Structure formats: C-alpha cells, structure tokens
Amino acid sequence: MAKLRLSLRTGLNRQPDAMQKKHRNGRASTKTSVEDEIAHLRGLDLGGLRARWRSVFQRSAPAHLTRHLLFAVIAYRLQADRFGDLHHETKQVLDRTLAKETGPIMSARLTSFDQKRTEPTPGTVLVREWDRQSQRVTVMAYGFAWNGQTYDSLSKVAFAITGTKWNGPRFFGLRDKDDRSTKGARS
C-alpha cells in the first residue's frame, strides 16, 4: 500500500497528497496513485470493470473477457499511461514474432525459453541435504555427476540418493511444487 505523506503546507488543510484537490481547466480532480487506482479496481465487480474499461479505452469491453482479464488489462494500461509503455522497437519485435509464429510453433518456442530459464548451466553445483548428509551434484554438458558416477537426468540422481522416485528438478529445488508444467499433468 502506498505510504501517505502529510502536506508541508501550514494551515488547516492537512490531507494526504493522494487526497489533495487539484484544479485543472476549472475542474477539481483528485490526485491518486497507481497503487490506489489498482486497489480500487480489485474491489470492482464485472459490471464495474466494464464501466472502467469504457472510461479508459473509450469503447466497450469485449464481451468474452473475464473479470480477471479485464482487471489485468486495465491495470496494465493505467501503469503504462502513468509510467510509460513498451518502447516502439520492443512492440515491433513482438508484433513480428506474433505474425510469424502462432500455435504449435509459438508453444514450442515458449517451452524452449522456459527450459533455458530453468535448466542449470554446465559447471553448476547443486546441493541438497538428504538424511543429514549434504549431497553435491555437478551439472555437466551431457548429464549430472554425483558420487563418482554420471547420470542422464536429475531424477536418476535423486533416485540414487533416496531410493525413491522423485522429480529431479523438484528434488533439487529447481522447480516449485505448483510449477506450471506439473499442473497440466495432474489435471
């Protein structure tokens, strides 16, 4: 939540800055922070979000958008208007990527990106305590070294350590229990 500051003016008006009235073009407007505006959005129901959409985008919200998506898009727009949107060059790259790759190709690219983001690089040493002993696994270019042996996967290393089948990346803390890739497998 935004920290409220008291006005430095001397006098009777000691309202926080967020509540100070500013006069523009003959009209009074309340200066509010982006955090306050987003907090207000959170409390709106679907009808309220659709009305806010109309005031922000000057058109009706698409009928298929859920409350969650309406909230996310409006919150993004408020922040972009206040702090600045993506650079023009970044938008062009995203547009080109979207135009060239859709469906399975885009899914494969995103999966590849996600794996690159979570896979440890060769030379990384993973440490996990198991049964009161520190287990050190070295990531190699084509496998994982533990206890003088090389394994194809972290799951095989975890099995060698524990004697129980484990998701290797999860065992070594590289993936959360509620990771996106494991949610789909359970559903």
SVG drawing of the C-alpha trace seen along z (x, -y; Angstrom):
<svg xmlns="http://www.w3.org/2000/svg" viewBox="-22 -28 56 75">
<polyline fill="none" stroke="black" stroke-width="0.4" points="0.0,0.0 1.2,-3.4 2.7,-5.4 0.8,-8.6 2.7,-11.8 1.3,-14.9 1.3,-18.1 4.0,-20.5 1.7,-23.5 0.9,-25.3 -2.7,-25.8 -5.8,-23.7 -5.6,-21.6 -3.5,-18.6 -5.0,-15.9 -2.5,-13.4 -1.2,-14.2 -3.3,-11.4 -6.4,-13.3 -5.4,-16.9 -7.7,-18.5 -6.0,-19.9 -7.8,-22.4 -7.3,-21.9 -9.3,-23.6 -11.7,-24.9 -12.5,-21.4 -11.3,-19.8 -9.7,-16.3 -8.3,-14.1 -4.6,-13.1 -4.4,-9.4 -1.5,-6.9 -1.5,-4.0 -1.5,-1.7 -4.7,-3.3 -6.3,-3.0 -5.4,0.6 -6.6,1.3 -9.9,-0.3 -10.1,1.9 -9.7,5.1 -12.9,4.2 -15.0,3.8 -17.4,6.4 -17.6,7.4 -20.0,4.5 -17.8,2.0 -14.7,3.2 -16.6,3.0 -17.6,-0.6 -14.0,-1.4 -12.8,0.2 -15.1,-2.2 -13.7,-5.2 -10.1,-4.1 -10.3,-2.8 -13.3,-4.9 -15.1,-1.8 -17.0,1.2 -15.0,4.1 -15.0,7.3 -17.9,9.5 -15.7,12.6 -13.2,11.1 -13.5,12.5 -13.2,10.3 -9.6,11.4 -8.6,10.4 -10.5,7.1 -8.7,6.3 -5.2,7.2 -5.6,5.2 -7.0,2.1 -4.2,2.2 -1.6,2.6 -3.0,-0.4 -3.1,-2.6 0.5,-1.8 1.6,-2.2 -0.1,-5.6 1.5,-6.8 5.0,-5.3 5.4,-4.7 4.6,-1.8 6.9,0.5 9.4,-1.1 8.4,-1.2 11.2,1.2 10.1,3.8 6.5,3.6 7.8,4.2 9.7,7.3 6.7,8.7 4.4,7.9 6.9,9.6 7.1,12.7 3.4,12.9 2.9,12.6 5.4,15.3 4.8,17.8 1.5,19.0 0.0,22.1 2.4,25.1 5.5,23.1 4.9,20.4 4.2,23.0 7.5,24.8 9.4,21.5 7.9,20.6 8.6,24.1 12.2,23.9 12.5,20.4 11.1,21.7 13.5,24.7 16.5,22.4 15.4,20.2 15.3,23.1 18.0,25.5 21.2,25.1 24.3,24.4 27.2,26.9 29.5,26.4 26.7,25.5 26.9,27.4 23.5,28.4 23.5,29.0 20.7,30.9 20.7,32.2 19.3,35.7 19.4,37.9 21.6,35.4 24.2,35.5 25.0,32.9 24.7,34.2 26.6,32.3 25.7,32.8 27.7,31.2 25.9,30.2 27.8,31.4 27.2,30.7 25.6,34.1 24.4,35.3 25.0,34.9 27.9,36.1 27.3,37.5 29.4,39.7 31.8,40.5 29.1,41.6 27.4,39.8 23.6,39.9 21.4,38.9 18.9,37.0 18.4,35.3 15.6,37.8 18.0,40.7 20.4,38.9 17.5,38.2 16.6,41.9 20.2,43.0 20.4,40.7 17.0,41.6 16.0,45.0 12.6,43.4 11.4,42.0 11.4,38.2 11.0,35.4 14.7,34.5 14.4,30.7 11.9,30.5 14.1,32.6 17.0,30.1 14.8,27.1 14.8,26.0 11.1,26.3 8.3,25.4 5.7,28.0 3.0,25.9 5.0,25.4 3.1,24.8 4.4,27.9 3.2,30.2 -0.2,28.6 -1.2,29.8 -0.1,33.3 -2.3,33.6 -5.5,32.2"/>
</svg>
